[in-house]
């Protein structure tokens, strides 16, 4: 049997490296830029952004607060100031527009670790994976809020991998290496996309506003799909693709409306048939590259 080509290789061969990796590169640049803005202050003395991923003030004017942390604070019985409420509403409004789990793909520093583990699984041909219910992360989300309620503290933030990594980047990497290695090995050897797709309570929380998010990936060119399966191979939540790409009812919408979609756009990157595109949750959008090809075709 011929060895199957790696996901995205066909796209890179036909269109070039950049079209096959553009959203991946943009995500890495975004993640690095977000961390860089926070680290410029403590490391270089340039305080463009003060605070951390949970609560920050940009240019001394714009407050941004993590809605998940706000909910934990309320559960713990802590008083929440007006600035925190305003910051949380700003962030929540952005997620209602862009998709709650856009945080997971475009901001969270752990994403690069889990993406690397998924890539290495494919390269090594590791196919076995532990099975978890997709509701597990929601039970863990409830547990973090219960801990806050019972202890009167932000207990989850002491073990939250994102918080640990950020603190370690500022004060010394130390403990963060253990957390990073543990998540990497878990995703590599135990469960495919185990942390982000099955366990992370932050991802569970951010999926909630994703139910109403305006920006959505869609399979507007699904009639051109040749079943290469590249999109399924690279998608962190592959179960969200089928209802839009291969619906049981052909009249069903081509929009991927699942709140679990992270809007990472890797499906757009690797698809050489121009099946996927960004668009509104209300209307499927035909991929731009294919429209351009037909416009210039003789």
N, C-alpha and C positions, 0 to 999 in steps of 0.2 A: 504494500500500500504506500502510495506517495506521501511524503511528509507534508503535513498541512502548513501553508504559509502563515507566518506570524501576523497577528492582527495589525492592520495599518500598512503592511509592507506593500500591498498592491496599490493602495492609495498613494504612497510615497513614490512608487515606481511610475505611476501614471501622471501624477500631478506635481510631484516634488516633495521634498522633506517638509517645508514650511506648512503647506496646506494640510499635511497629515499630522502635524504636531502643534498647530498654532494655538489652540485653546489650552493644551497642556502647558505650553510655554507661558502663556498669559496667566494661567493659574499660579504657576511657580513664581512668576514675577510679582503677582499680587500678594501672595503669601509672604514672600521675602520683603516686599515693600512695607506691608503692615507691621511685621516684626521690626524692620529697620527704623520705622518712624518712632516706635516705642523705645527702641534701644539707643537712639541718637542722644536722648537726654542723659541717662545715667552713664553712657560710655563716652560721649563726645561733648556733653554740655550744651547741646542744641535742643532746647525744649519745645519742639514743634507740637508734640503730643505729650501730655503728662498723664500718668496712670498706667493702666494695663488693659488687657483684652476684656476684662470684666467691667471696668469703669474708667473713663478717660475724659480729658478736656483738650480739645484741639485749638491751637492758637489762642488759648485763653477765652474762647467764646463758645465753641460747639461742644456740648456735653453728649457723651455716648455711654449708655449703660446696657449691660447684658440683661435682657428680660428674664432669663433663667435665674440669674443671681438675685434679681429683684423678687421673684417668686419665692426663692429660698429664704430671703431675708424676711419676707412677710410671714412665712411659715414658722420661722424662728422667733417671731414676735418682736423683731427689730423695727425701730422707727425708720421710715424711709423719707428722705428729704425731697423737696420739689425738684431739685436738679436731677436727682436719680430718676424720678418719674418722667421728667421731660426727656432725658437721655434714653430711657427704655422705650418710650413711645416713638422716638425718632428711629431707633434701630428696628423696632417692630414694624413700623411703616415701611421701611426699606425691605424687610423680609416679606411683607405682604405684596410688595411689587415684584421682587426678584425671585422669591421662593425661599422658604425658611432654611432648607438644607443647602442653599448656596453658601452658607457659612462653612459647612463641612468640606466643600470642594474648593472654595476660593479663599478662605481665611484661616481655618484651623491648621496649625503647624503639624499636627499628627497625620494629616492627610498625605503628606509626602512620604511618611513612613509606611503607611498601609498601602499606598499605591506601589511603592517599591517592592513590598512583600508580594503583592498580587502579580507584578511583572515577573519576579523571580520564580513564583509558582509556575507561571506559564512556561518560562524558559527551561525549568527543570522537569516539566511534565508531571508535576504533583497534582493529582486529581482527587484524592480522598479528602474529605472534609467532615468535621463534626457538624451535626445538625442542631440548630437552635430554632425555637419558635420565634417568629418575627415580633411577637408580642413581648419577648423577654426584655427588650430595652425599655418598654413602657412600664413593666414591673419594676425595673431598676430605677427609672425616673421617679416612680411613686415612692420607692424606698429612699431616695435621696431627700425627697420632701418630708417623708416621715422622720428621717434622721434629724432634719432641721427642727421639726416640730417637737420631737422628744427631747433633744439635747439643748435647744435654744441657741444653736450655733450653726454656722455654715460648714457643717461637718464634711460634706462632699468635697468642698474646695481644697481640703487638706490632702485628698487623694486623687483629685481630678488631674488626669495626665496633662491637659492643656495648661492648667495652673502651675503644675510642677515644672514643666518644661520652661514656661515663661520665667518663673522665679529663678530657675537654675541659669538661664541665659544672662540674667541681670547680676546674680550674686555668685555664680560659679556653677558649672554644668553638673558636677557631682551626681546627685540622686537621679537627675533626668536621664542619664545614660541607661540606668537600670530599667526605668519605665519605658524608654524608647526600645531597648532591646527586647523587653518582655512582650510588648505589643507586636513588634516585628516578627518574633518567633511564633507567637500565637497565630498571627495571620498566615505565616508561611507554612507552619507544620501542623497546626490544629484545625483551623477553620478559614476557608476562603472569605476574605473581607469580614473576619469574625468580629473585630472590635467595632468598626464603624457601622456595619450593616446589621449587627445583631445585639450588641451589648451597650454601646455608648448612650447614656441617658441624655447627654447634650443633643445628640442627633435626634433622639426621640422628641425632645422638647421643640427643637427647631422645625421638625416636620409638621407640627401643629398649625402654624401660620401658612405652611406650604399648601394646605388644602384650598386656600383662597388666592394663592399667588397669581399674578397676572402674566409674568414672563414664563413661558413654557417651551420645552423642546417638543417638536412634533415631527411625525413621519409623513410630511406633506407629499413626498415623492415615493410613497410606499409601493406604487405599481411597478417601480423599477427595481425593487429588491430582488437580488439573485440568490438569497439564502446563503451568503458566505459566512454568516454568523460572527463577523468581526465585532459588531456592535455589542452582542451578548458577551463576548469574551472580555471586552474592556470595561463594560458598564459595572459600577459598584453595586447597583441594584437591578440586575438584569430582568427581574420579574416585572418591572414597570414597562418594558418595551412591547411585549406581545399584544396587550389590549389595543395599542395604537397601530402597530406594524402589521400584525396578523390577527385582526379581530374576527370573532365568530360571525358577526354580522357585518357585511361589507359596507353598510351605511354608517357604521360607527365612526366616531371622530378619530382623526389621525393625531390628535393632540395627546401627549403624555400628561395626564392630569394627576397622576399619583403624587402624593405629598412626599413619597420616599425618593423621588428623583432629585438628585443634587445639582442639576443643571451644570454638570461638569463639562458637557459638550464633547466628550471623547467619542461618542457615537457619530457626531458630525465630523470630527477629525478623520476617523478611520474609514468612513464609508465612501468608496469610489463611485458609487452609483447615485450620489446626491439625493439620498432618501430623507435625511434629517436636516432640520433648520430650527432656529429660534423664532418664536412668534408669540402671539397672544394666546391665552388659554381658551379664547372663544373662537378663534379661526386658525385653521391649519395653513401654514405658509409654505409655498413652493420654494425649495432651495434656490438661492440667488445664482449660484454657479451654473446650474442647469438652465435657468431662464436665460442667462447670458449666452450660453452655448447655442440655444435655439434661435436667439435673436440674430446671431451672426452666421447661422448656418445658411448655406445657399438654398 
